[in-house]
Amino acid sequence: MRTALVSMLLVFAWVLPVPSAAAAVVSSDRGLAGYAARLLEGVYPDANAPGAAVLVARGDEVVFRDARGMANVELGVPLSADHVFRLASVTKQLAAAGVLKLAEEGRLSLDDPLSKFLPDYPGGDAVSVRMLLDHTSGIRSYTSIPGVMEGPIRRDLDTAALIDIFKDEKPDFAPGEQWRYNNSGYVLVGAVIEEASGQPWYEYLEQALFEPLGMADTGYGDQSQALIPGHVTGYTRGGDGAVRARFLSMTQPHAAGALVSTVDDMLRWNRGLHEGGLLQPASHAAMVELAGKAGESGYGFGIVVGELRGQALYEHGGGIFGFSTHLLYLPDSGLTVVVLQNTDAGTAGSRPGETARRLAAYALGEPYPEEVAADVPPESLRSAQGVYRIDEEAVRVLRVVDGKLTSKRTGGPAFDLVPIAEDDYLYKDSFTRMRIERDGAGNAAAMLFQSEGDGEWERVARSDEPMPAARARIDLPQAAREQIVGDYVGPGGMSMRVFLEDERIMIQLTGQPAVEVFAESPRVFYPTVVEATLEFGPEEGRARTLILRQGGAMIPFARE
């Protein structure tokens, strides 16, 4: 455990009051406030639909604090920045800090085995508390077990009953060997907190973390226990707009996602955690350290560590039925951005993480370019086509499809590129950027690639290799489309839904978002978001079988 002995200085430091967000002086930075207001109007164009509460602050100085959209669409109640939202997986960060606080109190060590707290847990001797915190335990995430999210998630369960759902599942990998984001691990984090503290996990967090920071609107989101004043309604997307989100028992997200809060309390949290001495320096350092397999994936303890406009970035997002959230902090500038959204139907441009990054970059004076297509001559697009060799195993192929330049890396999906100037492109619905470098004769010589719009540009030279053949794409009559529509069941209860939406053919795997597929023939289809093929049978009449081919695997499905 990276724990230092508690000094008298730090004992007093963590109880120092964090300035109230509500009492903070609103910044005179009208530029940022105006930009934030315009951004929200663009992201949530319908003020009578679900929306979001947003806060931007430098230290304790609030630069922007507002909301757009409806807290309850049916009753016409507008959203307010005072309202309470489900935090979803942002909860993990608060739960991780609770474990570190218990370690500081001497009630556990990060290197303790899970079996110390749950003696009967299968393989618990090989899984440490640290592995639960950084997603390297290999324990299977219960939210990925087929069928769980379609019905069982509605049941009220105590901690032991919830653990029973996944404890006998085969691990995804041996403890410590890989990294994989894992909700089961944080259910077990909650169980460890309960065993070490002798209290329900959320009561310990309230006592040890929330009360000292004055976070009066943060707590357990189980509304069956008590009404939560100011709690907004959560929505999802239906056929004609917003509909109420599916119900789930808030006992089940547990320490992986069951807390609720406000934008003001999230500012108090960021300042207390990163600036106010809530944790000892060694504990905070452990939380944001990139170590081992988790570090290779940019994950600390409940915090994703990265870079934004050359500054260190600490962030975490969350998604749960009816809500999508993002909490961002830049330690070099003390900048906090909070986006709490009361819909889980994130679409291009309306993802809280994207909104938070745009606001942060603007606040730093280095805004991301807007995704507005410039008028670029077709010949400029065509001349950029070619194979750009990354290494012996991978290339990027630039190809014009339906009048748009696209980029496809070996084994990956094809992305549309949006020209923001000649030879300067954004990946659609992304911050990732690409530029074409030309030689003295005006020929495309290389591409410059910048992942997520930050950091160094990677130069990839154009090769003389021939362009690979493009996959065919044909239009199908309505009758042919309707023959494949339906629900298909695969191994282990996995389901594949095939349906039509606005003239598009869509597929949706269990627990995954819906994606569009394109016809290569009347019975063979493919998505562009991932390298895969779907084959329906028989050749004529109503389809009864479906084979998904992906990454060398062949997964059969049969119509229900």
C-alpha positions as CSV (number, residue, x, y, z in Angstrom):
1,M,0.0,0.0,0.0
2,R,1.3,3.4,-1.0
3,T,0.1,4.8,2.3
4,A,2.0,7.4,4.5
5,L,1.4,7.7,8.2
6,V,-1.2,10.3,9.0
7,S,0.5,13.5,10.1
8,M,-1.2,16.1,12.3
9,L,-1.0,18.5,9.3
10,L,-2.9,16.2,7.0
11,V,-5.5,15.3,9.7
12,F,-6.4,19.0,9.8
13,A,-5.9,19.6,6.1
14,W,-8.7,17.2,4.9
15,V,-11.3,18.9,7.0
16,L,-10.5,22.4,5.7
17,P,-13.8,23.8,4.2
18,V,-14.0,23.9,0.4
19,P,-15.6,27.1,-0.8
20,S,-19.3,26.8,-1.6
21,A,-19.9,26.7,-5.4
22,A,-23.2,28.4,-4.8
23,A,-21.5,31.3,-3.1
24,A,-18.7,31.6,-5.6
25,V,-18.3,34.8,-7.6
26,V,-19.3,34.3,-11.2
27,S,-16.4,35.1,-13.5
28,S,-16.3,38.1,-15.7
29,D,-15.1,35.9,-18.6
30,R,-18.0,36.6,-20.9
31,G,-16.2,35.0,-23.8
32,L,-16.3,31.5,-22.2
33,A,-19.8,32.0,-20.7
34,G,-21.1,33.0,-24.2
35,Y,-19.4,30.1,-25.9
36,A,-20.8,27.7,-23.3
37,A,-24.3,29.0,-23.7
38,R,-24.1,28.7,-27.5
39,L,-22.6,25.2,-27.2
40,L,-25.5,24.0,-25.0
41,E,-28.0,25.4,-27.5
42,G,-26.3,23.5,-30.3
43,V,-26.0,20.3,-28.3
44,Y,-29.5,20.4,-26.9
45,P,-31.5,22.3,-29.7
46,D,-34.9,21.4,-28.3
47,A,-35.3,23.2,-25.0
48,N,-38.5,21.1,-24.4
49,A,-36.6,17.8,-24.5
50,P,-34.2,16.3,-21.9
51,G,-30.9,18.2,-21.5
52,A,-28.1,18.8,-19.1
53,A,-26.7,20.9,-16.2
54,V,-23.2,22.2,-16.8
55,L,-20.6,23.9,-14.7
56,V,-17.2,25.3,-15.5
57,A,-14.9,26.7,-12.8
58,R,-11.3,27.7,-12.3
59,G,-10.5,26.8,-8.8
60,D,-13.5,28.0,-6.8
61,E,-14.4,30.7,-9.3
62,V,-17.4,29.6,-11.3
63,V,-17.1,30.8,-14.9
64,F,-20.3,29.2,-16.2
65,R,-23.2,27.4,-14.4
66,D,-26.5,26.8,-16.2
67,A,-28.8,24.1,-17.6
68,R,-30.8,23.6,-20.7
69,G,-33.7,21.2,-21.4
70,M,-36.4,19.6,-19.2
71,A,-36.1,17.9,-15.8
72,N,-39.5,16.4,-16.5
73,V,-40.8,16.5,-20.0
74,E,-44.3,15.4,-19.1
75,L,-44.8,18.1,-16.6
76,G,-42.9,20.8,-18.4
77,V,-40.4,21.3,-15.6
78,P,-37.2,23.0,-16.8
79,L,-33.8,21.8,-15.8
80,S,-31.9,23.8,-13.3
81,A,-28.2,23.7,-12.3
82,D,-29.5,22.9,-8.8
83,H,-31.0,19.6,-9.8
84,V,-29.8,16.1,-8.8
85,F,-28.7,13.6,-11.4
86,R,-27.5,10.0,-11.3
87,L,-23.7,10.0,-11.6
88,A,-23.4,6.5,-13.1
89,S,-19.8,5.4,-13.3
90,V,-18.4,8.7,-12.0
91,T,-19.4,6.9,-8.7
92,K,-16.3,4.7,-9.1
93,Q,-14.0,7.7,-8.4
94,L,-15.8,8.4,-5.1
95,A,-15.8,4.7,-4.1
96,A,-12.1,4.4,-4.9
97,A,-11.4,7.4,-2.7
98,G,-13.4,5.7,0.1
99,V,-11.1,2.6,-0.1
100,L,-8.0,4.9,0.1
101,K,-9.4,6.6,3.1
102,L,-10.0,3.3,4.8
103,A,-6.3,2.4,4.0
104,E,-5.2,5.6,5.6
105,E,-7.2,4.7,8.7
106,G,-5.4,1.3,8.8
107,R,-8.5,-0.8,8.1
108,L,-7.2,-2.3,4.9
109,S,-4.2,-2.4,2.5
110,L,-4.4,-2.2,-1.3
111,D,-2.5,-5.4,-1.4
112,D,-4.9,-7.3,0.8
113,P,-6.5,-10.2,-1.0
114,L,-10.2,-10.1,-1.7
115,S,-10.5,-13.3,0.4
116,K,-9.7,-11.3,3.5
117,F,-13.1,-9.6,3.2
118,L,-15.0,-12.2,1.3
119,P,-13.5,-15.6,2.3
120,D,-15.8,-17.7,0.1
121,Y,-15.2,-15.7,-3.1
122,P,-13.8,-18.1,-5.8
123,G,-10.2,-17.3,-6.5
124,G,-10.3,-14.4,-4.0
125,D,-6.7,-15.2,-2.8
126,A,-5.3,-14.1,-6.1
127,V,-7.3,-10.9,-6.5
128,S,-6.0,-7.8,-4.6
129,V,-8.0,-4.7,-3.6
130,R,-5.7,-2.8,-6.0
131,M,-6.8,-5.0,-8.9
132,L,-10.5,-4.2,-8.1
133,L,-9.7,-0.5,-8.2
134,D,-7.8,-0.5,-11.5
135,H,-9.9,-3.1,-13.4
136,T,-7.1,-5.7,-13.6
137,S,-8.8,-8.5,-11.6
138,G,-10.1,-10.4,-14.6
139,I,-13.5,-10.9,-12.8
140,R,-16.3,-10.9,-15.4
141,S,-18.4,-7.7,-15.4
142,Y,-22.0,-8.7,-14.5
143,T,-23.4,-6.1,-16.9
144,S,-21.9,-8.1,-19.8
145,I,-23.6,-11.4,-18.8
146,P,-26.3,-12.2,-21.4
147,G,-29.8,-11.4,-20.2
148,V,-28.8,-9.4,-17.0
149,M,-29.6,-6.0,-18.5
150,E,-32.9,-7.2,-20.0
151,G,-34.8,-8.1,-16.8
152,P,-32.7,-9.2,-13.7
153,I,-31.3,-5.7,-13.4
154,R,-34.8,-4.6,-12.1
155,R,-34.5,-6.7,-8.9
156,D,-33.7,-5.3,-5.5
157,L,-30.6,-7.2,-4.2
158,D,-28.4,-6.8,-1.2
159,T,-24.6,-6.9,-1.7
160,A,-24.3,-10.7,-1.2
161,A,-27.1,-11.5,-3.7
162,L,-25.6,-9.2,-6.3
163,I,-22.2,-10.8,-6.0
164,D,-23.9,-14.2,-6.4
165,I,-24.8,-13.2,-10.0
166,F,-21.2,-13.1,-11.2
167,K,-19.0,-14.9,-8.6
168,D,-19.1,-18.3,-10.4
169,E,-18.6,-16.8,-13.9
170,K,-15.4,-17.8,-15.6
171,P,-12.8,-15.0,-15.3
172,D,-11.9,-13.1,-18.4
173,F,-8.2,-13.5,-17.7
174,A,-5.9,-14.3,-14.8
175,P,-5.7,-11.6,-12.1
176,G,-3.2,-8.9,-13.1
177,E,-2.5,-10.1,-16.6
178,Q,-4.7,-7.7,-18.5
179,W,-6.9,-4.6,-18.1
180,R,-10.7,-4.6,-18.8
181,Y,-13.2,-2.1,-17.6
182,N,-15.3,-4.0,-15.0
183,N,-18.5,-3.2,-13.1
184,S,-18.3,-6.3,-11.0
185,G,-14.9,-5.1,-9.6
186,Y,-16.5,-2.0,-8.2
187,V,-19.4,-4.0,-6.7
188,L,-16.6,-5.8,-4.9
189,V,-15.0,-2.5,-4.0
190,G,-18.4,-1.7,-2.3
191,A,-18.3,-5.0,-0.5
192,V,-14.7,-4.4,0.7
193,I,-15.8,-1.0,2.1
194,E,-18.7,-2.6,3.9
195,E,-16.6,-5.3,5.5
196,A,-13.8,-2.9,6.5
197,S,-16.0,-0.2,7.8
198,G,-18.9,-2.2,9.2
199,Q,-21.3,0.2,7.4
200,P,-23.2,0.2,4.1
201,W,-20.7,1.4,1.5
202,Y,-22.6,4.6,0.7
203,E,-23.0,5.5,4.4
204,Y,-19.3,5.2,4.9
205,L,-18.7,7.5,1.9
206,E,-21.1,10.0,3.2
207,Q,-19.5,10.1,6.6
208,A,-15.8,10.0,5.5
209,L,-16.0,12.0,2.3
210,F,-19.2,13.9,1.6
211,E,-19.9,15.5,4.9
212,P,-16.4,16.9,5.4
213,L,-16.6,18.5,1.9
214,G,-20.1,19.9,2.5
215,M,-21.6,17.7,-0.3
216,A,-25.1,17.8,1.0
217,D,-26.7,16.8,-2.3
218,T,-24.6,13.7,-2.9
219,G,-25.6,10.2,-1.8
220,Y,-27.1,6.9,-2.6
221,G,-29.6,7.0,-5.5
222,D,-32.0,4.3,-4.3
223,Q,-35.3,6.2,-4.3
224,S,-37.1,3.2,-2.8
225,Q,-35.5,4.1,0.5
226,A,-36.3,7.8,0.5
227,L,-37.4,10.6,-1.8
228,I,-34.5,12.6,-3.2
229,P,-35.4,16.3,-3.4
230,G,-34.6,17.8,-6.8
231,H,-34.0,14.4,-8.5
232,V,-34.7,14.8,-12.3
233,T,-36.3,12.2,-14.5
234,G,-34.2,10.1,-16.8
235,Y,-35.0,9.5,-20.5
236,T,-34.0,7.5,-23.5
237,R,-34.7,7.8,-27.2
238,G,-38.0,6.4,-28.5
239,G,-39.6,6.3,-32.0
240,D,-41.0,9.8,-31.7
241,G,-38.5,11.4,-29.3
242,A,-37.8,11.1,-25.7
243,V,-39.4,8.3,-23.6
244,R,-38.9,7.3,-20.0
245,A,-35.8,5.3,-19.5
246,R,-36.0,1.6,-18.5
247,F,-36.3,0.9,-14.9
248,L,-33.4,-0.6,-12.9
249,S,-33.1,-1.2,-9.2
250,M,-30.4,1.2,-7.9
251,T,-29.3,-1.5,-5.5
252,Q,-27.5,-3.1,-8.5
253,P,-25.2,-0.4,-9.8
254,H,-23.9,-0.4,-6.2
255,A,-20.4,1.2,-5.8
256,A,-20.0,1.0,-9.6
257,G,-22.7,3.6,-10.3
258,A,-25.4,4.2,-7.8
259,L,-24.6,7.7,-6.4
260,V,-26.4,10.9,-7.3
261,S,-25.2,14.5,-7.1
262,T,-25.3,18.0,-8.5
263,V,-22.8,20.1,-10.6
264,D,-22.0,22.1,-7.4
265,D,-21.2,19.1,-5.4
266,M,-19.0,17.7,-8.2
267,L,-17.0,21.0,-8.0
268,R,-16.7,20.5,-4.3
269,W,-15.5,17.0,-4.9
270,N,-12.9,18.0,-7.5
271,R,-11.5,20.7,-5.3
272,G,-11.5,18.5,-2.2
273,L,-10.0,15.5,-3.8
274,H,-7.3,17.3,-5.9
275,E,-6.7,20.5,-4.1
276,G,-8.2,20.3,-0.6
277,G,-6.3,17.5,1.0
278,L,-9.2,15.1,1.3
279,L,-6.7,12.3,0.9
280,Q,-3.0,12.2,1.9
281,P,-0.6,13.1,-0.9
282,A,0.6,9.4,-1.2
283,S,-3.0,8.2,-1.5
284,H,-3.9,10.9,-4.1
285,A,-0.8,10.0,-6.1
286,A,-1.8,6.3,-6.1
287,M,-5.2,7.3,-7.5
288,V,-3.8,9.1,-10.5
289,E,-0.7,7.0,-11.1
290,L,-0.4,5.0,-14.3
291,A,1.0,1.6,-13.4
292,G,1.1,-1.8,-14.9
293,K,-1.6,-3.0,-17.3
294,A,-4.1,-0.4,-16.1
295,G,-1.5,2.3,-16.7
296,E,-1.1,1.1,-20.3
297,S,-4.8,1.8,-20.8
298,G,-4.6,5.2,-19.0
299,Y,-6.5,4.2,-16.0
300,G,-5.8,4.9,-12.3
301,F,-8.3,4.3,-9.5
302,G,-11.7,5.5,-10.8
303,I,-9.9,8.1,-12.9
304,V,-8.8,8.2,-16.5
305,V,-5.5,10.0,-16.9
306,G,-4.7,11.7,-20.2
307,E,-3.8,15.0,-21.8
308,L,-5.8,17.9,-23.0
309,R,-4.1,20.7,-24.9
310,G,-0.8,19.8,-23.4
311,Q,-2.1,19.7,-19.8
312,A,-2.5,16.7,-17.6
313,L,-6.2,15.5,-17.6
314,Y,-8.1,13.6,-14.9
315,E,-11.6,12.5,-16.0
316,H,-14.3,9.9,-15.9
317,G,-17.6,9.4,-17.6
318,G,-20.7,7.5,-16.8
319,G,-23.8,6.0,-18.5
320,I,-26.8,4.4,-16.8
321,F,-30.5,4.0,-17.8
322,G,-31.7,7.6,-18.3
323,F,-28.4,9.5,-17.6
324,S,-25.0,10.2,-19.1
325,T,-22.3,12.1,-17.2
326,H,-18.8,13.5,-17.3
327,L,-16.4,14.9,-14.7
328,L,-13.2,16.6,-15.8
329,Y,-10.3,18.2,-14.0
330,L,-7.0,19.8,-15.2
331,P,-4.6,19.9,-12.3
332,D,-2.2,22.4,-13.9
333,S,-4.9,25.1,-14.2
334,G,-7.4,23.9,-11.5
335,L,-10.1,23.8,-14.2
336,T,-13.3,21.8,-13.4
337,V,-15.9,20.9,-16.0
338,V,-19.1,19.0,-15.0
339,V,-21.8,17.8,-17.5
340,L,-24.8,15.9,-16.1
341,Q,-27.3,14.8,-18.7
342,N,-30.7,13.3,-18.1
343,T,-30.8,11.1,-21.1
344,D,-28.8,8.0,-22.0
345,A,-29.4,8.6,-25.7
346,G,-26.0,10.1,-26.6
347,T,-25.8,11.1,-30.2
348,A,-23.1,12.7,-32.2
349,G,-22.3,16.0,-30.5
350,S,-24.4,15.3,-27.5
351,R,-22.0,13.1,-25.5
352,P,-21.1,14.8,-22.2
353,G,-17.5,13.9,-22.5
354,E,-17.3,15.7,-25.8
355,T,-19.1,18.7,-24.4
356,A,-16.8,18.8,-21.4
357,R,-13.6,18.6,-23.5
358,R,-14.8,21.4,-25.8
359,L,-15.5,23.6,-22.8
360,A,-12.1,22.9,-21.2
361,A,-10.2,23.5,-24.4
362,Y,-12.0,26.8,-24.9
363,A,-11.3,27.8,-21.3
364,L,-7.6,27.2,-21.9
365,G,-7.7,29.5,-25.0
366,E,-7.1,26.6,-27.4
367,P,-10.6,25.6,-28.7
368,Y,-11.1,22.5,-30.8
369,P,-12.0,23.3,-34.4
370,E,-15.7,23.1,-35.2
371,E,-17.0,20.2,-37.3
372,V,-18.2,22.5,-40.2
373,A,-17.4,21.2,-43.6
374,A,-15.4,23.5,-45.9
375,D,-16.0,23.7,-49.6
376,V,-13.1,21.5,-50.9
377,P,-12.7,20.7,-54.6
378,P,-13.5,17.1,-55.4
379,E,-10.1,16.7,-57.1
380,S,-8.4,17.5,-53.8
381,L,-10.3,14.6,-52.2
382,R,-9.6,12.2,-55.0
383,S,-5.9,13.1,-55.0
384,A,-5.6,12.2,-51.3
385,Q,-6.7,8.6,-51.9
386,G,-4.2,5.9,-51.4
387,V,-2.5,3.5,-49.0
388,Y,-0.5,5.0,-46.1
389,R,1.8,2.4,-44.5
390,I,1.9,2.7,-40.7
391,D,4.1,-0.4,-40.1
392,E,4.5,-4.0,-41.4
393,E,1.1,-5.0,-40.1
394,A,-1.1,-2.0,-40.6
395,V,-2.0,0.7,-43.1
396,R,-4.5,3.5,-43.4
397,V,-6.5,3.6,-46.6
398,L,-8.0,6.9,-47.7
399,R,-10.8,6.5,-50.1
400,V,-13.6,8.7,-51.5
401,V,-17.0,7.1,-50.9
402,D,-20.2,8.9,-51.9
403,G,-18.3,12.1,-52.4
404,K,-16.6,12.0,-49.0
405,L,-13.1,11.1,-48.0
406,T,-12.9,8.2,-45.6
407,S,-10.2,6.7,-43.5
408,K,-9.9,3.0,-42.6
409,R,-7.1,1.4,-40.6
410,T,-6.3,-2.3,-41.1
411,G,-8.9,-4.3,-39.1
412,G,-10.9,-1.2,-38.1
413,P,-14.0,0.6,-39.3
414,A,-14.1,3.2,-42.0
415,F,-14.6,6.8,-40.8
416,D,-15.9,9.7,-42.7
417,L,-13.5,12.7,-42.7
418,V,-14.9,16.2,-42.6
419,P,-12.8,18.8,-44.4
420,I,-12.4,21.9,-42.2
421,A,-10.0,23.4,-44.8
422,E,-8.3,22.0,-47.9
423,D,-6.1,19.0,-46.8
424,D,-7.2,19.5,-43.2
425,Y,-9.8,17.0,-41.9
426,L,-11.6,16.0,-38.7
427,Y,-12.8,12.5,-38.1
428,K,-16.6,12.8,-38.0
429,D,-18.0,13.0,-34.5
430,S,-14.5,13.0,-33.1
431,F,-11.6,15.3,-32.1
432,T,-9.2,13.2,-34.1
433,R,-7.6,15.2,-36.9
434,M,-5.8,14.4,-40.1
435,R,-3.8,16.5,-42.6
436,I,-2.5,15.7,-46.0
437,E,1.2,16.7,-46.7
438,R,1.9,17.3,-50.4
439,D,5.2,17.3,-52.3
440,G,6.5,20.1,-54.5
441,A,4.4,18.8,-57.4
442,G,1.2,18.9,-55.3
443,N,0.9,15.1,-54.9
444,A,-0.1,13.6,-51.6
445,A,3.1,12.4,-49.9
446,A,2.0,11.7,-46.4
447,M,-0.8,12.0,-43.9
448,L,-0.3,13.7,-40.5
449,F,-2.5,12.0,-37.8
450,Q,-3.4,13.5,-34.4
451,S,-5.4,11.2,-32.1
452,E,-8.2,12.9,-30.2
453,G,-6.9,16.3,-31.4
454,D,-4.1,16.5,-28.8
455,G,-0.4,15.7,-28.6
456,E,2.2,15.1,-31.3
457,W,1.3,14.6,-34.9
458,E,2.2,11.1,-36.4
459,R,3.5,11.2,-39.9
460,V,2.6,8.3,-42.1
461,A,4.1,8.2,-45.6
462,R,2.0,7.3,-48.7
463,S,3.1,4.0,-50.3
464,D,2.9,2.8,-53.8
465,E,0.7,-0.1,-52.9
466,P,-2.4,-0.6,-54.9
467,M,-5.7,0.3,-53.3
468,P,-7.6,-2.7,-51.8
469,A,-11.0,-3.4,-53.3
470,A,-13.9,-1.7,-51.6
471,R,-16.8,-3.6,-50.2
472,A,-19.8,-3.5,-52.5
473,R,-22.9,-1.6,-51.3
474,I,-26.3,-2.2,-53.0
475,D,-29.8,-0.9,-52.4
476,L,-32.4,-3.4,-51.4
477,P,-36.1,-3.2,-52.0
478,Q,-38.3,-2.9,-48.9
479,A,-39.6,-6.5,-49.3
480,A,-36.0,-7.8,-49.1
481,R,-35.2,-5.7,-46.1
482,E,-38.3,-7.0,-44.2
483,Q,-37.3,-10.6,-44.8
484,I,-34.3,-10.2,-42.4
485,V,-36.0,-8.1,-39.7
486,G,-36.5,-9.9,-36.4
487,D,-34.9,-11.1,-33.2
488,Y,-32.2,-13.8,-33.3
489,V,-30.7,-15.8,-30.4
490,G,-27.1,-16.9,-30.2
491,P,-24.9,-18.8,-27.8
492,G,-25.4,-18.2,-24.0
493,G,-28.6,-16.3,-24.6
494,M,-26.9,-13.6,-26.6
495,S,-29.5,-11.8,-28.8
496,M,-29.3,-9.9,-32.0
497,R,-32.1,-7.5,-33.0
498,V,-32.4,-6.6,-36.7
499,F,-34.8,-3.7,-37.4
500,L,-35.5,-0.8,-39.7
501,E,-35.1,2.8,-38.7
502,D,-35.6,5.7,-41.1
503,E,-34.9,3.6,-44.2
504,R,-31.7,2.2,-42.5
505,I,-31.1,-1.4,-41.6
506,M,-29.9,-1.6,-38.0
507,I,-28.6,-4.3,-35.7
508,Q,-28.2,-4.4,-32.0
509,L,-26.4,-7.0,-29.9
510,T,-27.2,-7.6,-26.3
511,G,-26.0,-4.7,-24.2
512,Q,-24.6,-2.8,-27.2
513,P,-25.7,0.3,-29.1
514,A,-27.5,-0.1,-32.4
515,V,-25.4,0.3,-35.5
516,E,-26.3,0.6,-39.2
517,V,-25.4,-2.2,-41.6
518,F,-25.1,-2.1,-45.4
519,A,-26.1,-4.8,-48.0
520,E,-23.3,-6.4,-50.0
521,S,-25.9,-8.8,-51.4
522,P,-29.5,-9.6,-50.5
523,R,-28.3,-11.9,-47.7
524,V,-24.8,-10.5,-46.8
525,F,-24.4,-7.3,-44.8
526,Y,-21.6,-5.4,-43.0
527,P,-21.3,-2.5,-40.6
528,T,-18.7,0.2,-41.1
529,V,-18.0,0.8,-37.4
530,V,-16.2,-2.5,-37.0
531,E,-14.8,-5.2,-39.3
532,A,-17.5,-7.8,-39.5
533,T,-19.9,-9.7,-41.8
534,L,-23.5,-10.9,-41.2
535,E,-24.8,-13.7,-43.4
536,F,-28.6,-14.5,-43.3
537,G,-30.1,-17.8,-44.5
538,P,-31.7,-19.4,-46.4
539,E,-31.1,-17.7,-49.7
540,E,-34.8,-17.0,-50.3
541,G,-37.8,-16.3,-48.2
542,R,-37.9,-15.1,-44.6
543,A,-34.5,-15.4,-42.9
544,R,-34.3,-18.0,-40.2
545,T,-30.6,-18.0,-39.4
546,L,-27.8,-15.5,-39.0
547,I,-24.0,-16.0,-38.8
548,L,-21.8,-13.2,-37.5
549,R,-18.2,-13.4,-38.7
550,Q,-15.8,-11.2,-36.8
551,G,-12.1,-11.4,-36.0
552,G,-11.9,-15.0,-37.2
553,A,-14.9,-16.1,-35.1
554,M,-18.1,-17.5,-36.4
555,I,-21.1,-17.0,-34.2
556,P,-24.5,-18.6,-35.2
557,F,-27.9,-17.1,-34.4
558,A,-31.4,-18.5,-35.0
559,R,-34.6,-16.5,-35.3
560,E,-36.7,-16.6,-32.2
